């Protein structure tokens, strides 16, 4: 190949890949705005509160931050709003074993933080962080899920509670709850948690109906 032909090939090749680069760049930029919801004043106030209390010093969002505490990118999807508000204002009142101290976050600041966390949870992160594999707690391992296990899984109970070492730690461990509580207590607790546990951060599930609550209660009674 002559020097002229090599030069022309280099120029044409460079132009070709430059055009491809521009097309991909414009395509990506066009999609970025669609991956994140609108930032409202409340969301912005929540971000300011996030920085005020240096939440990033312990937590991560979108992979940025410290790894001393859980990633909060999708936490608003996994935790009820009422629970989050109570926990932010007084962590140990919700969970005595919580490592997070009481920062003196006001009710309004908690609402702003939740708005910010709801915003991050709606951002399209292409499935990251991945959801945990809920093996034993989900009834996997050759066994078909019982009606109660399906309710437990559908309501995301494992985000807060642990069974056989699998699940969240923000709520009580349910591994042997069937040995500690009777049918009446469990059913009433699912209907209206605050009725049997004052100041409980858990939301009520009365809206699920008696059949679902009975199924869930039956499942809890098997955990001994």
C-alpha angles and dihedrals in degrees: 000000000000123000090249093053091047090050092050091048090051093049095046092045092049092049091047094053091042089057090048089050092052092048093050092046094052091045092052094045090050091055098044095073090053093054095065129053124234116289109233128193089258092053090049090049088052091053089051089051089049089057094040092062094036092236089166088066088077107012136055131221120189087354094302121118138035129324100221092101136026124295109258101197093111100017093116088061092053104039129056114248093238091052093050093051094051092044094050092051097044115002098181093050087062098037118014090201094054113130092204112099126224106265097183093251109177124227091254093049089049090053090050092049091050090050088053092048091048087054093051091047090058095052112108104242096169092252097312128171093037119230115252121258105252098204112157096016091053092050095247122151107087096313125109114238116257120230090257093050090052090053090047091051096042093052093050093239090154090067088074106018134059129217120185092346095309123109141029129329102211091090131045120290107257098194093113101016091126089066094050103042135044129222096263094051094047094048093048090046092054091048097047116357095188090059092069101020111041114221091012112166092208115109121234121256100198088122090070091072133236096286095056092043091049090050091049091047091051090052092050091051090059091059102093 
